[in-house]
Amino acid sequence: MKKSLLLLIIGCMFFMVLAENSDRKTVENILATNNLNWDIDKIATFEGDRIIALDLTNEDISISGITQLNPEIGNLTELRILTINDGQISTLPVEIFNCTKLTRLEIKNSNLKFIPPGLSKLTGLTELDLRNNELEQLPLDIGKLKSIVKIQLWGNNLIGLPSDIGDLITLRELYLKHNRLTKLPDTITKLKLTYLDISFNYLQKSTKSVDTWLKKYDDRYQNEQFKTHKGNYF
């Protein structure tokens, strides 16, 4: 009995060490792929034996930072917070959606052009920050983010929003400033927000329901200074 218990304890300790080494190795590989020699202990936060937060922000303007995110990122299954700012990453591997415990995903001031299907797997995500990228569209399953509270998308090239965006019943803050939106789906009127910024877009005449909703949630909608550039620059 004692021998079996001892073997069980040793086995558990082995797998705990293996998990930590696996997480560390994953980050090492990501850094190696991008020719970066950052100190993992300064950019990763460990809880027990796993990485729960990872900050891959580039603080050196003389280099490109993260240009490619390895599929191995999906091995970080205990990850809660992922930050990848000021890099040149253009797309995300689908494996990132294996990090189902993510509560905050921040990729801003980069070159992100495409988000693959699978975002809906991040059911615990509360904050999505994709400011200042090159996105033209959002994944169609964004409406399945059942815990999302805040979405920041300003400074992209969005030309439209998925109709399912109206299903984000927990969403309270939506930032869409400086995009190329010409119209909004009627379903957006289902959102009950505490803050909306949709200024500096190219909105054309909206349906009555959308028009009423905009006037309710963004006071600037009726301000003429937001409608003076290239016609409807709001």
Secondary structure, 3 states (H helix, E strand, C coil): CHHHHHHHHHHHHHHHHHHHHHHHHHHHHHHHHCCCCCCHHHHEEEECCEEEEEECCCCCCCCCCCCCCCHHHHHCCCCCEEECCCCCCCECCHHHHHCCCCCEEECCCCCCCECCCCHHHCCCCCEEECCCCCCCCCCHHHHHCCCCCEEECCCCCCCCCCHHHHHCCCCCEEECCCCCCCCCCHHHHHCCCCEEECCCCCCCCCCHHHHHHHHHHCHHHHCHHHCCCCCCCC
